[in-house]
Amino acid sequence: MTATAALARDEDAIHRTLLELGRPVFVVRDSQGVALTTDETAARAAQVLAVAPALRPETLGDAAFRTAHGVTHAYHAGAMANGIASAALVTALANSGFLASYGAAGVVPAKVDAALTQIRRDAPGKPFACNVIHSPSEPALERATVDACLRHAVTCVEASAFLDLTPEIVRYRLTGLTPDGRARHRIIAKVSRAEVAERFLRPAPEPLVRALLDAGEITAEQAAAARRVPVADDITAEADSGGHTDRRPLMVLLPELIALRDRIQRELGYATPVRVGAAGGIGTPAAAAAAFALGAAYVVTGSINQATVEADQSDTTKRLLAAAGVADCEMTPSADMFEMGVDVQVLKRGTMFPGRAKKLYDIYRTFDGVENLPADVRAELEERIIRRPLADVWQDCVRFFTERDPGQIARAEGNPKRRMALIFRWYLGLSSGWSISGAPDRTADYQIWCGPAMGAFNDWVAGTYLAAPAHRRAAELATQLMRGAAFAARVHQLRLAGVRLPAASATYVPTPGRQS
């Protein structure tokens, strides 16, 4: 190939040159004008105006994250509750070199055991994580999930929705400590507030450690080692995500948490600094590249994985997600923290759930129990929203919690307000189940956790093979997103050097068969 032939001048050739991510790209000028090339010989024969180094997807983010978790990319598929982040999804990503969390939140212990067994079988020796969600209304479930992780020797958990440290998450961390302070149990804490992040960035509080030691849950050596290590290895800055979220802008939250991490690192001098990653709104290569540019050690995806082949969601729900736009999300009361007034972000397009959930919370705040409901309010609940007699729903609650967490029923005895909350949580809890199963008579009640990243992803892949849910495999999405992020970062480097690139040449379009 001659030097002239190696120079890219038209849009297609420039695009192909930029896609050679494993080689430096040179912007040069010769007698015919400005061109791009990855051929060093061709570059030496012309005037070099700018250079962008090789930038492979595997090099994005913090190498320490990849090493610590044994993965090839600084990418994490976050947990989606009720097993939506299924064993099949975790297995597919683990076998492709990506970290993924099983969505154990809201799943009964027997099913968590079965899922962890399946992952161990289908992805032998591969790293993965399991979600442990803060469950203030169901502490027994939080303990059961930690117990399952310990039984199955799960070495990484994703802690989410925590408002404060609990004995269970600290127990998981400390039971993995060796006398010399090495942590065999890693924690990735997903947070959206600095005060919560600080609890995970510091060593476990002495009272919690002492209580675990007194209860025989940890050894004296582990209690001593606890003073030298933070509770978490990684902190995920959770911005405008699906499910539990404060909807904070990532460009504000991520630098704030990085600065907090740096301050605590200077103070305590950990041997291994805590890494800070980015979640919420990561649905396009540009978003991932921006997060890495802000200093994220890794990126976390959530909403976009819910529409993948491996996700445990119904085809009906996946089609709704694939049609979502950036503005098609809304905040609505959560099932697990209903009484506390905590909201989650859900899809509003194609479902009436957000409005109905808000109606339930308004009723809960206004009345002291279902026995005190006016006739018209009770009729609306039984005929339009819950669609069953409230007395029958209460019997369902008794049967459900007798098996799952009997303390819930005991605390509701003699407390009409609490009984009403459990009845309303029956609807809020089943609504996500109806979405997962694709219940045809409950489409209007589907609770689909979703953030604006879903709409951004749909816009990016419109007109490509990934537009169809049947083509959306979790590992393929991860590969395309990370490759696109490397491409976007390279384009940004050239633009910072003053290079003007044709718009069509500077846009990454997912194409089947692209390799990292």
Secondary structure as GFF3:
##gff-version 3
##sequence-region A 1 516
A	DSSP	alpha_helix	11	18	.	.	.	ID=ss1
A	DSSP	beta_strand	25	30	.	.	.	ID=ss2
A	DSSP	beta_strand	33	37	.	.	.	ID=ss3
A	DSSP	alpha_helix	40	44	.	.	.	ID=ss4
A	DSSP	beta_strand	47	52	.	.	.	ID=ss5
A	DSSP	three_ten_helix	57	59	.	.	.	ID=ss6
A	DSSP	alpha_helix	63	69	.	.	.	ID=ss7
A	DSSP	beta_strand	75	77	.	.	.	ID=ss8
A	DSSP	alpha_helix	87	94	.	.	.	ID=ss9
A	DSSP	beta_strand	99	102	.	.	.	ID=ss10
A	DSSP	alpha_helix	109	122	.	.	.	ID=ss11
A	DSSP	beta_strand	129	133	.	.	.	ID=ss12
A	DSSP	alpha_helix	139	151	.	.	.	ID=ss13
A	DSSP	beta_strand	156	160	.	.	.	ID=ss14
A	DSSP	alpha_helix	167	174	.	.	.	ID=ss15
A	DSSP	beta_strand	186	191	.	.	.	ID=ss16
A	DSSP	alpha_helix	194	201	.	.	.	ID=ss17
A	DSSP	alpha_helix	206	214	.	.	.	ID=ss18
A	DSSP	alpha_helix	220	225	.	.	.	ID=ss19
A	DSSP	three_ten_helix	226	228	.	.	.	ID=ss20
A	DSSP	beta_strand	234	238	.	.	.	ID=ss21
A	DSSP	beta_strand	243	244	.	.	.	ID=ss22
A	DSSP	alpha_helix	250	268	.	.	.	ID=ss23
A	DSSP	beta_strand	275	279	.	.	.	ID=ss24
A	DSSP	alpha_helix	285	293	.	.	.	ID=ss25
A	DSSP	beta_strand	299	301	.	.	.	ID=ss26
A	DSSP	three_ten_helix	303	307	.	.	.	ID=ss27
A	DSSP	alpha_helix	315	322	.	.	.	ID=ss28
A	DSSP	beta_strand	329	333	.	.	.	ID=ss29
A	DSSP	three_ten_helix	338	340	.	.	.	ID=ss30
A	DSSP	beta_strand	343	347	.	.	.	ID=ss31
A	DSSP	alpha_helix	353	366	.	.	.	ID=ss32
A	DSSP	three_ten_helix	370	372	.	.	.	ID=ss33
A	DSSP	alpha_helix	375	380	.	.	.	ID=ss34
A	DSSP	pi_helix	381	385	.	.	.	ID=ss35
A	DSSP	alpha_helix	390	404	.	.	.	ID=ss36
A	DSSP	alpha_helix	407	412	.	.	.	ID=ss37
A	DSSP	alpha_helix	416	437	.	.	.	ID=ss38
A	DSSP	three_ten_helix	440	445	.	.	.	ID=ss39
A	DSSP	alpha_helix	453	461	.	.	.	ID=ss40
A	DSSP	three_ten_helix	465	467	.	.	.	ID=ss41
A	DSSP	three_ten_helix	469	471	.	.	.	ID=ss42
A	DSSP	alpha_helix	474	496	.	.	.	ID=ss43
###
